[in-house]
Structure formats: C-alpha cells, structure tokens
Amino acid sequence: MSFVIREMVKADIDQVQDVAKKSWNETYKGIIPKGIQKNF
C-alpha cells in the first residue's frame, strides 16, 4: 500500500470534517457525553 501526502484543497473540507468528527466521538466516547461533544 502506498500513500500520497498533499496539501489540502477546498474540495477536501467535507471529508476532513467527517474524519475529525468520527475520531473525536470515538476517542471521547464514555468520557464526554454526546450532547457536550456536539457543542464542540
């Protein structure tokens, strides 16, 4: 498997936000209630 690292472009915003949201929620599951997570 190989990877290409490149600068983010405007078209990437939705995917980056999706990864951030999923990783945030999974990381803090059971620590920070979902309602509070949504405020972040």
Distance bins in CASP14 RR format, pairs under 12 A and 6 or more apart:
PFRMAT RR
TARGET T0000
AUTHOR 0000-0000-0000
RMODE 2
METHOD distances of the structure
MODEL  1
6 12 0 0 0 0 1 0 0 0 0 0 0
7 16 0 0 0 0 0 1 0 0 0 0 0
8 14 0 0 0 0 0 1 0 0 0 0 0
8 15 0 0 0 0 1 0 0 0 0 0 0
8 16 1 0 0 1 0 0 0 0 0 0 0
8 17 0 0 0 0 0 1 0 0 0 0 0
8 19 0 0 0 0 0 1 0 0 0 0 0
9 15 0 0 0 0 0 1 0 0 0 0 0
9 16 0 0 0 0 0 1 0 0 0 0 0
10 16 0 0 0 0 0 1 0 0 0 0 0
12 18 0 0 0 0 0 1 0 0 0 0 0
12 19 0 0 0 0 1 0 0 0 0 0 0
12 20 0 0 0 0 0 1 0 0 0 0 0
13 19 0 0 0 0 0 1 0 0 0 0 0
13 20 0 0 0 0 0 1 0 0 0 0 0
14 20 0 0 0 0 0 1 0 0 0 0 0
14 21 0 0 0 0 0 1 0 0 0 0 0
15 21 0 0 0 0 0 1 0 0 0 0 0
15 22 0 0 0 0 0 1 0 0 0 0 0
16 22 0 0 0 0 0 1 0 0 0 0 0
16 23 0 0 0 0 0 1 0 0 0 0 0
17 23 0 0 0 0 0 1 0 0 0 0 0
17 24 0 0 0 0 0 1 0 0 0 0 0
18 24 0 0 0 0 0 1 0 0 0 0 0
18 25 0 0 0 0 0 1 0 0 0 0 0
19 25 0 0 0 0 0 1 0 0 0 0 0
19 26 0 0 0 0 0 1 0 0 0 0 0
19 27 0 0 0 0 0 1 0 0 0 0 0
20 26 0 0 0 0 0 1 0 0 0 0 0
20 27 0 0 0 0 0 1 0 0 0 0 0
20 37 0 0 0 0 0 1 0 0 0 0 0
20 40 0 0 0 0 0 1 0 0 0 0 0
21 27 0 0 0 0 0 1 0 0 0 0 0
21 28 0 0 0 0 0 1 0 0 0 0 0
21 34 0 0 0 0 0 1 0 0 0 0 0
21 37 0 0 0 0 1 0 0 0 0 0 0
21 38 0 0 0 0 1 0 0 0 0 0 0
21 40 0 0 0 0 1 0 0 0 0 0 0
22 28 0 0 0 0 0 1 0 0 0 0 0
22 29 0 0 0 0 0 1 0 0 0 0 0
22 37 0 0 0 0 0 1 0 0 0 0 0
23 29 0 0 0 0 0 1 0 0 0 0 0
23 37 0 0 0 0 0 1 0 0 0 0 0
24 31 0 0 0 0 0 1 0 0 0 0 0
24 32 0 0 0 0 1 0 0 0 0 0 0
24 34 0 0 0 0 0 1 0 0 0 0 0
24 36 0 0 0 0 0 1 0 0 0 0 0
24 37 1 0 0 1 0 0 0 0 0 0 0
24 38 0 0 0 0 0 1 0 0 0 0 0
24 39 0 0 0 0 0 1 0 0 0 0 0
24 40 1 0 0 1 0 0 0 0 0 0 0
25 31 0 0 0 0 0 1 0 0 0 0 0
25 32 0 0 0 0 1 0 0 0 0 0 0
25 33 0 0 0 0 0 1 0 0 0 0 0
25 34 1 0 0 1 0 0 0 0 0 0 0
25 35 0 0 0 0 0 1 0 0 0 0 0
25 36 0 0 0 0 0 1 0 0 0 0 0
25 37 1 0 1 0 0 0 0 0 0 0 0
25 38 0 0 0 0 1 0 0 0 0 0 0
25 40 0 0 0 0 1 0 0 0 0 0 0
26 32 0 0 0 0 0 1 0 0 0 0 0
26 34 0 0 0 0 0 1 0 0 0 0 0
26 37 0 0 0 0 0 1 0 0 0 0 0
27 37 0 0 0 0 1 0 0 0 0 0 0
27 40 0 0 0 0 0 1 0 0 0 0 0
28 34 0 0 0 0 1 0 0 0 0 0 0
28 35 0 0 0 0 0 1 0 0 0 0 0
28 36 0 0 0 0 1 0 0 0 0 0 0
28 37 1 0 0 1 0 0 0 0 0 0 0
28 38 0 0 0 0 0 1 0 0 0 0 0
28 40 0 0 0 0 1 0 0 0 0 0 0
29 37 0 0 0 0 1 0 0 0 0 0 0
30 36 0 0 0 0 0 1 0 0 0 0 0
30 37 0 0 0 0 1 0 0 0 0 0 0
31 37 0 0 0 0 1 0 0 0 0 0 0
32 38 0 0 0 0 0 1 0 0 0 0 0
32 39 0 0 0 0 1 0 0 0 0 0 0
32 40 0 0 0 0 1 0 0 0 0 0 0
33 39 0 0 0 0 0 1 0 0 0 0 0
33 40 0 0 0 0 0 1 0 0 0 0 0
34 40 0 0 0 0 0 1 0 0 0 0 0
END
